[in-house]
Structures are given as C-alpha cells and as structure tokens.
C-alpha cells in the first residue's frame, strides 16, 4: 500500500493514548502529523498546520465535533474523517450532513485507518479534476454518455436508478446519508421517505449483478459506492 509522501494529518482526540498511537503509526508511514486535544486547539492547528486530512473525535472537552466540522467547512473543503464511538448512528449522520467525508468506529485497526486516509486524499484530488469515467473493477460509468457497463455488458437503468448510482459514484468510497441521497435524487419533500432508497438500492443491486458488492449499506446512516477495498 502506498501513501502520498508527506501528506499532513491533523489528529483531534481528547484521549492522549489514542493521539499517541495514531500519531506514531501515521509518522511510521511518512505522514506529517499535528495533534489537538480540544475543539478550539483543533481550529488553531487547522489554521497553522493546514492539514490535508483531519481525523476528528466528536466528543471533545469544549466544542462538540459537529461544531468543529461546521467551522472547518466555512474555511476549506479539507477531508474530515470522524472517529466515532459505537452505537452513535445519529451522531454519525449529523456529522456527515454537516460536511464530514467519512467515519471510523472505535476501536479501529491501523490498516483500515491508512486506507481511509488514502481514499480521502484521492477523493479530494478527484474533486479538483473530475474524470469523465469511473472504473471500479468490472463496473464502468461513463458520465458524459450516461452509460453503465458491467464486465463490458451494458446495464439498462431507469433515470432515477442512474441518478442514484451517479450521485454515489461522484463521491467514491464516501458515505452519503439517507437524507442527502433522498434530497439530491428525489428532492427536499422526500427527505424522510427512506423506503424510496430501500426500493431503488435493491433494484440497483439486482441489475449490478457481481458489482452489487460495491454498493454498501451503512446501517442507520446511508450508503457508499466502493471503488477501493477497505479490507484489503
């Protein structure tokens, strides 16, 4: 596994042992690391260190992590990966809707953390220079032609199915919440109609066949389209 040499990571967590462990592992993989133990210190470090990725615990001694996300998003589009305790699905959803890019549930493995950071950096680079095609194994989406193939075989999708797949594909590997998907595909009046997503994701999975494994449900949160294998 390769990593961008010297990429800057800001680690925000109020537990010293977690900060030390994450920092040591990131530095051993040639990342530059800064740390913060509170929300206000995180914002100060963000301005001073100008990180490429922020790892953010939601429970901090002063500001809530959601407030940190909101204030960072007012300044920059820097990828934010939330570090979340188990069972806090509502917190994850709120953080993602405020602009966080991904979340990891504690405890998590170093290998998975490194993959998530790499994916976040790649996603940020893709936003700067979007590609007309998305390739994810056997799945290919041609955005210009609105054309989808699986193993070189064309897949016929309805307009709504395509719009849902396209929205997920435009944010590869990133969790999009149920509300975000409903609002952007069906419109604001449908933001609470989660059964629409259940029906259409089931249809998509059936049509995607072997590529359906890439359309991943994040229980209680939303969906993501995998172009990278997070467990590899």
C-alpha positions in Angstrom: 0.0 0.0 0.0 1.4 3.4 -0.9 0.7 6.8 0.6 1.3 10.4 -0.6 4.7 11.2 0.9 4.5 13.9 3.5 0.7 14.4 3.5 -0.3 16.4 6.6 -2.8 14.8 9.0 -4.4 16.6 12.0 -5.4 14.2 14.7 -8.1 15.6 17.1 -8.9 13.5 20.2 -9.0 14.2 23.9 -7.5 10.9 24.8 -3.7 11.1 25.0 -3.2 7.4 24.4 -5.3 7.5 21.2 -3.4 10.6 19.9 0.0 9.0 20.6 -1.0 5.6 19.0 -2.4 7.2 15.8 0.4 9.7 15.5 3.1 7.1 15.8 1.5 4.9 13.2 1.0 7.7 10.8 4.6 9.0 11.2 5.9 5.5 10.6 4.1 5.7 7.2 5.7 9.0 6.3 2.8 11.3 7.1 3.3 14.6 8.8 1.2 14.8 11.9 -0.1 17.5 14.2 -2.4 16.8 17.2 -5.1 18.7 19.2 -7.0 17.6 22.3 -9.9 20.1 22.1 -12.0 21.8 19.5 -10.5 25.2 19.9 -7.0 23.8 19.7 -8.1 21.9 16.6 -9.2 25.1 14.8 -5.9 26.8 15.8 -3.9 23.9 14.5 -6.0 23.8 11.3 -5.1 27.4 10.6 -1.5 26.9 11.4 -0.7 23.4 10.1 -3.0 23.5 7.0 -3.6 19.7 7.0 -4.5 17.6 4.0 -6.8 15.4 6.2 -8.4 15.9 9.6 -9.2 12.9 11.9 -11.8 14.2 14.4 -13.2 12.7 17.5 -16.8 14.0 18.1 -16.6 14.1 21.9 -14.3 16.9 22.9 -14.0 18.8 26.2 -15.1 22.2 24.8 -16.7 22.3 21.4 -18.6 19.4 20.0 -17.0 17.8 17.0 -20.0 18.9 14.9 -19.2 22.5 15.6 -15.6 21.9 14.6 -16.8 20.4 11.3 -19.0 23.3 10.6 -16.2 25.9 11.3 -13.7 23.9 9.2 -16.2 23.7 6.3 -16.6 27.5 6.4 -12.9 27.7 5.6 -12.0 24.8 3.4 -13.0 21.5 1.7 -10.3 19.5 3.5 -11.4 15.9 4.0 -12.6 15.1 7.5 -12.8 11.6 8.9 -14.8 11.3 12.1 -13.7 9.0 14.8 -16.9 7.7 16.4 -17.8 5.5 19.3 -20.1 2.5 18.7 -23.8 3.0 18.7 -23.8 6.7 17.8 -25.5 6.5 14.4 -27.4 9.8 14.9 -24.0 11.5 15.6 -22.5 10.0 12.5 -25.4 11.1 10.3 -25.3 14.6 11.7 -21.5 14.9 11.2 -21.8 13.6 7.6 -24.6 16.0 6.8 -22.5 18.9 8.1 -19.7 18.0 5.7 -17.6 15.2 7.2 -16.3 12.8 4.4 -16.2 9.5 6.3 -16.2 8.0 9.7 -14.4 5.2 11.6 -16.0 3.4 14.5 -13.8 2.9 17.5 -11.9 0.7 18.0 -10.4 0.5 14.5 -7.4 -1.0 13.0 -4.4 1.0 11.8 -4.6 -0.7 8.4 -8.2 0.5 7.9 -7.3 4.0 9.0 -4.5 4.2 6.5 -6.8 3.1 3.7 -9.5 5.6 4.7 -6.9 8.4 4.7 -5.6 7.3 1.3 -9.2 7.2 -0.1 -10.0 10.7 1.3 -6.9 12.2 -0.3 -7.7 10.6 -3.6 -11.3 11.8 -3.4 -10.1 15.4 -2.8 -7.8 15.1 -5.8 -10.7 13.8 -8.0 -12.8 16.8 -7.0 -10.1 19.1 -8.3 -10.0 17.3 -11.7 -13.2 15.2 -12.2 -12.9 12.3 -14.7 -15.5 11.5 -17.4 -15.3 7.9 -16.4 -15.4 5.9 -13.2 -13.9 2.5 -13.2 -14.4 0.2 -10.2 -13.4 -3.3 -11.1 -16.0 -4.7 -13.5 -18.2 -1.6 -13.1 -17.7 1.3 -15.5 -19.8 4.5 -15.5 -19.5 7.0 -18.4 -20.9 10.2 -17.0 -20.9 12.0 -20.3 -22.9 9.3 -22.1 -25.0 8.2 -19.0 -23.8 4.7 -19.9 -23.1 1.9 -17.4 -21.5 -1.4 -18.1 -20.6 -4.5 -16.0 -17.8 -6.6 -17.5 -18.3 -4.8 -20.8 -22.0 -5.6 -20.9 -24.4 -2.6 -20.9 -26.8 -2.3 -18.0 -30.2 -0.6 -18.6 -31.1 1.7 -15.7 -34.1 3.9 -15.2 -33.3 7.6 -14.9 -33.8 7.5 -11.2 -31.6 4.4 -10.8 -28.9 6.1 -12.8 -29.1 9.4 -10.8 -28.8 7.4 -7.6 -25.8 5.5 -8.9 -24.2 8.6 -10.4 -24.5 10.5 -7.1 -22.8 7.7 -5.2 -20.2 7.4 -7.9 -19.4 11.1 -7.8 -18.3 10.6 -4.2 -16.5 7.3 -4.4 -16.0 5.4 -1.1 -17.6 8.3 0.8 -20.7 7.7 2.9 -23.7 9.7 1.7 -26.5 9.8 4.3 -30.1 8.7 3.5 -31.3 12.3 3.7 -28.5 13.5 1.4 -29.4 10.9 -1.2 -33.2 11.5 -0.9 -32.8 15.2 -1.2 -30.5 15.2 -4.2 -32.1 12.4 -6.2 -35.8 12.9 -5.3 -35.9 16.4 -3.8 -36.4 18.0 -0.4 -40.0 16.9 0.0 -38.8 13.3 0.0 -36.0 13.7 2.6 -37.8 11.4 5.1 -39.0 8.8 2.7 -36.4 6.2 3.3 -38.4 3.4 1.7 -37.6 5.0 -1.7 -33.9 4.3 -1.0 -34.6 0.7 0.1 -36.6 0.0 -3.1 -34.1 1.7 -5.5 -30.9 0.3 -3.9 -32.5 -3.2 -4.1 -33.2 -2.6 -7.8 -29.7 -1.4 -8.4 -28.1 -4.3 -6.7 -30.1 -6.7 -8.8 -29.1 -5.0 -12.0 -25.4 -4.6 -11.0 -25.1 -8.3 -10.5 -21.5 -9.2 -9.4 -20.7 -5.5 -8.9 -23.5 -5.2 -6.4 -21.0 -5.9 -3.6 -19.6 -2.4 -4.2 -22.9 -0.8 -3.2 -22.6 -0.9 0.6 -25.2 -0.2 3.2 -24.0 1.7 6.3 -26.8 0.6 8.7 -28.7 3.6 10.1 -26.6 6.0 8.2 -26.6 5.7 4.4 -24.8 4.1 1.5 -21.4 4.2 -0.2 -20.1 3.0 -3.5 -16.8 1.2 -3.1 -14.1 1.8 -5.7 -11.4 0.7 -3.2 -11.4 -2.4 -1.0 -11.3 -1.1 2.6 -10.4 -4.5 4.0 -7.5 -5.3 1.6 
